[in-house]
């Protein structure tokens, strides 16, 4: 199952659980919510814990746009 915005993932190297802000499968990168923002990690270092199956929020999209990370905005 693909990781999508709003999903909960475990970042394996640190054992931390994160909420996903945005994903870019072309680059293989994921941006989690939280501080410091934006952080970027490899998707392969993350394990899906819970799929929320919800659209990416406007708040997440705006935060990504502000950082010029439009490629992490989910296309509807």
BELURJO-V671823 format. One record per pair of residues at least 4 apart in sequence whose ideal C-beta (glycine too) atoms are under 8 Angstrom apart, sorted by the first residue. I is the first residue (numbers start at 1). J is the second residue. If there is no record, write none. Layout:
[[I | J] [I | J]]
This chain:
[[1 | 48] [1 | 51] [2 | 23] [2 | 25] [3 | 7] [3 | 9] [3 | 20] [3 | 23] [3 | 30] [3 | 43] [3 | 46] [3 | 48] [4 | 20] [4 | 23] [4 | 51] [4 | 52] [4 | 53] [4 | 56] [4 | 74] [5 | 20] [5 | 21] [5 | 22] [5 | 23] [5 | 54] [5 | 55] [5 | 56] [5 | 57] [5 | 60] [5 | 74] [6 | 19] [6 | 20] [6 | 52] [6 | 54] [6 | 55] [6 | 56] [6 | 57] [6 | 60] [7 | 19] [7 | 20] [7 | 48] [7 | 49] [7 | 50] [7 | 51] [7 | 52] [8 | 17] [8 | 18] [8 | 19] [8 | 20] [8 | 48] [8 | 49] [8 | 50] [8 | 52] [9 | 17] [9 | 18] [9 | 20] [9 | 30] [9 | 32] [9 | 46] [9 | 47] [9 | 48] [9 | 49] [10 | 15] [10 | 16] [10 | 17] [10 | 18] [10 | 46] [10 | 47] [10 | 49] [11 | 15] [11 | 16] [11 | 17] [11 | 18] [11 | 32] [11 | 41] [11 | 45] [11 | 46] [12 | 45] [12 | 46] [12 | 47] [13 | 45] [17 | 49] [18 | 32] [18 | 33] [18 | 34] [18 | 46] [19 | 32] [19 | 33] [19 | 34] [20 | 30] [20 | 31] [20 | 32] [20 | 33] [21 | 31] [21 | 32] [21 | 33] [21 | 37] [21 | 38] [21 | 60] [21 | 63] [21 | 64] [21 | 72] [22 | 30] [22 | 31] [22 | 56] [22 | 60] [22 | 64] [22 | 69] [22 | 72] [22 | 73] [22 | 74] [23 | 29] [23 | 30] [23 | 31] [23 | 43] [23 | 72] [23 | 74] [24 | 28] [24 | 29] [24 | 30] [24 | 71] [24 | 72] [25 | 43] [26 | 71] [27 | 71] [28 | 42] [28 | 43] [28 | 44] [29 | 40] [29 | 41] [29 | 42] [29 | 43] [29 | 72] [30 | 40] [30 | 41] [30 | 42] [30 | 43] [30 | 46] [31 | 37] [31 | 38] [31 | 39] [31 | 40] [31 | 64] [31 | 69] [31 | 72] [32 | 39] [32 | 41] [33 | 37] [33 | 60] [34 | 39] [37 | 63] [37 | 67] [38 | 63] [38 | 64] [38 | 67] [38 | 69] [41 | 45] [41 | 46] [42 | 46] [55 | 74] [55 | 76] [56 | 60] [56 | 61] [56 | 73] [56 | 74] [57 | 61] [58 | 62] [59 | 63] [60 | 64] [61 | 65] [61 | 73] [62 | 66] [63 | 67] [64 | 69] [64 | 70] [64 | 72] [64 | 73] [65 | 69] [65 | 70] [65 | 73] [69 | 73]]
